[in-house]
């Protein structure tokens, strides 16, 4: 028996037997609950078989082949892994009967004694979260910034009960499952079409992202991007202390960029600072091509009462993250950049916009049915485009609409890099920024980025 959030829980069900589900099952067992896990995959699926061994060691039952309604109906608490939609019929039925159905991050927030700093958005979460954590010398969870899958928040708060504050990267999938989670500082970076399999409309996706502010009060801080109209509309109606972030205008309070550097102005409740934080000459080269994340992290950290000196030191020294506008090397005056994490038009458009030189872009993969028209304007600024992968024809159509004649096809990443090298001129940047998922050709975005790095470095030799 365990008590959490006012609920007496003897029987708990975890929906989803993957990485997060295993973390949830371990935690719930440690807290004294009797745990059953359900999984949509068949019992003979290799992943399920691997999970069975983990659950057997915990004494946890696994029901495969679907999220069984009877199993869920018998629970005192249902906790849903991010990969499982809260729209599942069995979960809807459980909520209608009054059974609490929470996401992993909701349960973790109820167990957490420290303050949470939540960061969400379509693009830039990992870099913003990693920067913020360094500025505050705080733990970073649920992030791909340093590990392949991140550390589930649920495990960190149980293993480190005194951690405060905690920076957590939050996806729309996780925000679907919150109820009372209330970050001390909430940051919304941007909203662009993505995850259409889970959020069929843009409004539904925006709603999920906006939930990061849902439970905040005027004792908290809301950081939001003034340059994104959808984000601005959400941010400006929040009751929390508001900090705007912009590359285009000067907010009443917040962080913005000017030609000479990064500026900030804070209300008295946050220390009342006003002035230039750092000049662009002193900013880490890795961050000069990540300005949206740089500004958002600075505002988030200052909203969490970080020391200005600590913020500035991180802006000077941050080395960047793998696969996110990662400078690989320079060959005969051409800079090669690995932005394999870019899996949507917003990310690829940002890569082109933030590049200080003409760009030869390598793109392609699985575009997930997303509207690619936001790439028309960025494509007009390209030196050349080299396309790979399953949805190369879709991106070629965008290039044609943009009037980009210098468009080419390659049948492998190796040939794409070789072709890009022949198209680039001294001073140019060759950027892998795929605007698509990697699963048509690679295991994941990390595998794709690592292969790009290997190919480029072999050219350098």
N, C-alpha and C positions, 0 to 999 in steps of 0.2 A: 504494500500500500504506500502511495506517495501523495503529497499534497502540493499542488502548484496552481498559482493564480486563483486560490479559493476553491479549487476542485479537488475532491477526494478521488483518487485514481487507483483502482486495483488492476483493471484490465486496460491496456493501451494497444492500439493498432497503429502500425506505421505503414503508410502506403508508399511503396517504392523500395526495392531491395538493393539499390545501387550504393554508391559511395556515401551519399548523404543519409540514405536509409539505414546503412550499417552504423553510422555515427549516432543516429537517433536511437536505434535499438540498444547500442552499448550504454548510452546515457540513461535511458529509461530503466534498463535493468539495474544499473548502479543505484538509481534512485528508489528502487523497490517495487517497480511495476511488473506485472506479468505481461509479456510482450508477444504479439503476433505480427508478422510482416506479410503484406500482400504485394503481389507483383503481377503486372499485366503479361509478362512473358511466360512462355510455356515452361513446364518443369524440366524439359530436356535441353533448354537453351544453355549454352556453355557459361554465360554470365550468371544465370540462375544457379547452375551447379556450383560455381565458385562461391556465390553468396551463401548457398546452403551450408558449406563447410564453416563459414564465419558464424552463421546463426546457430549451428549445432553446438559450437563451443560456448555460446552464450546461453544455451537452453531456450532458444527462441524458435517458435514454429513459423514456417514459411508456407503461405498458401499461394501457389503460382497459378497462372492461367487467367488472371483477372482480379479485380478488386471486389472480392466476394461480399455481397450485401449482408448476408447473415453474420459473417465474421465481424464486419464493421458495426452492425446493429448491436452487437453484444458488448461493445467497448464503452468504457467510461470517458475515454479521450482518444481522438484520432489525430495523428500528426502526419502531414503530407510532405513528401519530398518535393523539391522544386520541379522535378521532371514530370510530376503527376498533376493534371489539371484539377482544380477545385470544382469543375463542372461535371466531374464523373457522377453518374446517376446515384451510385451508392453513397457518395459523400453528400449530395443534395438531400437525399432521404434522411441521412443521419442528422444533418443540421435541422431539418424540419421536426425531428423528434427531440431536439434540444441537446443532442450530443455535441460537445465542443469539437470543431474541426479546425485545426491550426496548421499553419505552415511551420517548417523548421525554425524560421527566424522568429516567429511569434513565441514559440515555446522557449527559445533561447533568451529572448528579451525578458520573459517573465522570471527566468532563473538568474538573470544578470543583476548584480548589485551595482555595477559601474554604469557610467553614462555612455550611450552609444552615439557615434557619429556615422550617419548613413549617407551613402553616395550612390546615386543612380543616374541613368541616362542611356541613350542608345550607343554612344561612342565616348570613350575616354575615361571610363570608370576606373580601370586598373591603374593607369598612370596617376590620376587624381587621388585615388585612395593611397597609393604608395607614397606619393609626395606628402600628403596630409599626415600619414602615420609617422614619417620621418620628422616632419616639422614639430610634431607633438611628442616624439619618442614613445609612441603608443603601439599596441598590438594591432595587426592588420589581419582580418579574417575574411572568409568567403571570397577570396580573390585569386585570380590567376597571375597576379603580379610576380610572385616569387616561386610558385609551385604549379604543377600541372593542373591540380584541381582546387587548390586552396585549402584552408583549414576551416571546417564547418564551425560557425559561431557557437553552436551547441556544445562542442567539445571544449572550446577555449573557456567559456564562462564557467563550466563545471571544474575544469582543471586549474583555472586561475581566477578564483572567486573575487580577488581583490583588484583585478585589472580595471583601470579607470584613467582615461576614457578608452574605448575600443573603437577602432575604425572598421567599418564593415561595408563592403561593396555589395549592393543589393540589386537584384535583377527584377524585372517585371513579374517573372514566375514566382519569386519569393514574396513580392508585395501583394500578389493575389491572396495570399494566405494569412495576412495579418489581421489583428482585431484591435489590440490595445497597444501595440508597439509604438513607442514614442521616442524617437531620437532627440537627443539634446541639440545636435546640429544636423539638419537635413539639407542635402545638396542635390539639385536637379540640373543636369548638364545640358541635355538636349533631348528632343523627341523627333525621331524620323521613323519611317516605316521599317519594321523588322518583326521577326517571329510571327509571320502571318498565319502559320499553322495553329498557333495558340491564341493570337489576338486578331481575329479576322477583319476588324475595322481599326482605323487609326484612332478613333475616339476611344475604343476599348483599351487600346494600348496606352494612350495618354492617361486614361483613368487609372490604370494599374500603376504607372510611373508616379502620378500625382499623390498616390496614397502614402508616399514617404512623409508628407506633411500632415497627414490626416489627423493625428492625435496631438500635434504640437500646441503649446500655449504661448502666451506672451513672455514666459520665462525661457523660451527656447530660441533658436536662431535658424532662419531659413535662408539658404544661399541659392540663387537662381540666375540663369543666363538671360540677360536682357536682350541679347542678339537673336534669340530664338522666340518668335512670336507666341508659339504655343506655351513654352515654358514661362515666358513673361506674364502671360495672362493668368497662369496658375499661381506663380509666385506672388504677384501683387495683391492677391486676396488672402494671404496668410496672416494669422494673428501674431506670429512670432516676430522677433527682431529681424528685419530683412536686410540682407546684403546683396546688392546686384553686382553682376560681373559682366564686363563688356570690353570688346575691342573697338567699339565704334562711338561710345558716348561716355559721359561722366555721370555716374549714378549719384543720388543723394548720399547714400552710404554704400560702400563696397570697394571693389578692386577693379581697376581698368588699366589699359595700356595706352601710352602715348609714344611719340617718336623717340623720346629720350629714355623711356623705361616703364617700370611698373609702379603705379600709384595706388594709394589706399586712403580712404576716409572712414573712420569708425565713429559710431555714436558713443556718448559718455559711458553707457552701460557696458561697452566693450573696450573701454580704455581711452577713447577719444583721440586716437592717433589720426594725423593728417599729414601727408607728404609723399615724397618719392621713396619707395622701398629699395629699389635697385635699378641701376642703368642696364640697358641691353648689353653693353660691353662686358658686364660682369656676370651675366647669366650663363649657366652651363650650356654649351653648344647643343646638347641633347634636348634641352627644353626650348631652344629658339624655334624648333619646328613642332612644338607642342604647346603653343601659347594658350589655347582654350583651357587645357588641363592645368597649366601653370597658374593662370589667373583664378580658376575655380578652387584649386588646392590652397592657394594663398588666402582666399576669402574664407574657406572652410576652417583652416587652422586658426586664423585670427578670430573667427566667430567662436572658436573653442578656447580662446584666451591664450593662444600660443605667444611666446615671446617674439617680438619683431626680429631680434637678433638671430633666433633659431630659424625663423622663416627665411631670412635672407641667406643664411649659411647654406641651407638646403638648395635654394635657387642657384647658388654659385656652384655647388658641387654635385648635384644629382646626376648620375651617369646614364639615366634612361632605363627602359625596360626592354627585354628581348621582344622582337617581332612587332614593335610599335615605333615606327619611324627610327629604327635602329640603324645607325651608320655602320656599314660593314667595312668598307675600305675605299680608297681612291686608286684608280688605275688610269694612267695617262691623262690626268686632269678630269676624269669623270668619277663622280661620287656614286656609290652603290648603296641603296637604302632598303632595308627589310621591314616592310609594314604588313607582314602576313596576317596580322590580327584584323586587318580591315576587311570586314565581310559584308558591308552594306554601302550604299551610295554616299551616305554622309561621311563615313570614314575615308573612303577613297577621294571624295571631293575635298576633304580637309587636307589630305596628304598633298594633293596638287596645290591647293591654296597656300599652304604653309611652306612650300619649297621655295628657296631663294633663287633658283636658277631654272632654266628650261628643263622640262621633264620628258624622259622617255619612260612610258608607263607599261609595266607588265601586269595584266589583269586577266581574270577569268576564273571560273569554278562553277559552283552551284549558287545561282542568284536567288533561289527560294521564292520565286514568283513576285519579288519586290519590284515596284515601279522604279525603273532606271532613268527616267527622264531628268531627275536632278543632276545627272552627270553631263548633260548637254553642254552647259556653260563651262564647267571645268575642262571638258575634253577639247574645247576650242583653244585652250591655252597650252596644249601638249605639243611637244616637238614631234613625237611619234607614239604609236600605240601598238603593243605586241600582245596578242590574245592567245590564251590557252584554255583548255578545259571544256566541259560539256556545254556551258552557256555562252561560249565565245560568239556565236551568231547574234545573240541578243545584244551584247555589248558592241558588236560591229554595226548593228542598226543604229545605236545611239551615236556612234562615231560618224556615221553617214549623215545623221540629222544635224550633228555639230559642224559638218563640213570638213571633217578631218580626213584628208585623203591619204595621209601617211600612216595607214593601218595595215597590220600584218598578222598572219596566223602562224602558230608554231605547234608542233605535235607533242612537245615535252617542255619541261622547265629548262632543261639544259639548252635546247635549241632556242628557246625564248631569250635566255640570257645572252647567248652568242649573237642573236639577231639584234638585240637591244644595244650590245656593245658596238656593232657595226653602224647603228643609226645615230648614236650619241656623238656629240661634239665636245671638245674640251670645255670644261666649265659646267656641263649639263649634269643632271641627276638621273640615274636609272633607278626607278622605284618599283619594287614588287608591292602593289597595293591591290589585292585581287577583286574586291567588291563581290566576293562570293565565298561560300563555305568550301572546304578543301576536300570533301569526302569522295569526289569523283576521281581524284588522283593521289591523295595522301591520307594518312591516318587522321590528322587533325591540323590545325593551323600551325602548331609548333613544328610538326614534321615538315610541313611545307616551307616554313621560314628557315629551318635548319638546313634543309636541302639547298635552298637559295644561297645561304651563306657559304656552304661547302663549294658550290659551283663557282661563286664569285671569287673566293679565296684561291681556288685552283687556277683561275685566270690570272690572278695577281702573281702567281709563282712563275 
